[in-house]
Every structure is written in C-alpha cells, then in structure tokens.
Amino acid sequence: MNDERFSNIYAAGDLINVGTIKNGRSAMEQGQAVSQNILRAIRGEHQVIYQQKWWEGLTKLTLGLVSSVIVKN
C-alpha cells in the first residue's frame, strides 16, 4: 500500500486495510510487493500498485492428519 502524499513510506501486513483477513499468506504477498516497490523507487522506476490475489482471503483449517476445511472470508 502506498500514499501519493508520502511516496517514501510503505506498509504491509496487519496494519493495512485492503479488505482481506489478516493472515500470514497475505502479509507475505504484500511484503514482497513492498520490497519490489522499494527497489523500483531506488532505481527511479515506476512503482506498481498491489493487487490482492483471490486466495488471500482463504484460511485452511486442518482437522486431524488427513482432513481439512477451507474457510473463505
């Protein structure tokens, strides 16, 4: 997530609100996008806008050793 007023401040993970649940999978994806944009800024390149993936709102709950349930937010 970025703010045009503050082009050198970046945020990812639980502290931003992009409409998905707060989980590690989303934070990892957002963190990768942030790190790529920081490198782009250093190189003077255009930064990309983060687009959440459809599966970021999913949570997998394991039920024992062989079963699981997927919850979609």
N, C-alpha and C positions, 0 to 999 in steps of 0.2 A: 504494500500500500504506500502511496506517496501523496504528497500535498504540493500542489504547484507553488504555493506561497513559501514553502520550505523545501527546496529541492535537494538539500543535503541531509535530510532526516528520513530514516527508513524504519518501518515497523513490520513485524510478522508474528504469527502465533496467537496466543490467547488475548493479547491486548488490543487486537484489531477486531472490527465487526464487519465481516463480509457475508454474513448470512448462513454460515455453516456451523456445525457444532464445534466445540473446542476439543480437538484431538491431536495426537502426535503426528498422524499422517498429514493433516492439513498444515500443521506448523512446519514440517519438513519441506513440503512443496513450496510454501510461502518463503521459507528461509533460503531455498535455492534461488527463487526469483529475486529476492532482495540482494543476495550476493552477486548474481549476474548483473543486476542494475547498478550496483556499486562499481563493479569493474567497467561497465559501459560508461558510467559518469567519469571515471578516471581517464578513460581513453577518449572522452569527448564524443561518444556515440549517443544516439537516441535511445532512451530507456523504454522498455516495454511495459505495458500495463498487465498486471497479473490477472489471469482468467482462471477461476476455480474450476476444477475437474468435477465431473458428475459424481465420482466415487468418494469425494472428500467428506460427504455427509453420511457415509456409511460407518457403522460400528459393528465389528464381528464379535459375538459373544460365544465362547466355547462352552460346550455342555459335555463335560467328561472328555474322554480320549478321542472319540470318533465323531462326535456331533457338534454342530454349531448353528447359531442363528444370526442372521444379518439384520440389523435394525437400520432403517433409512429415516433420516431426520427430514 
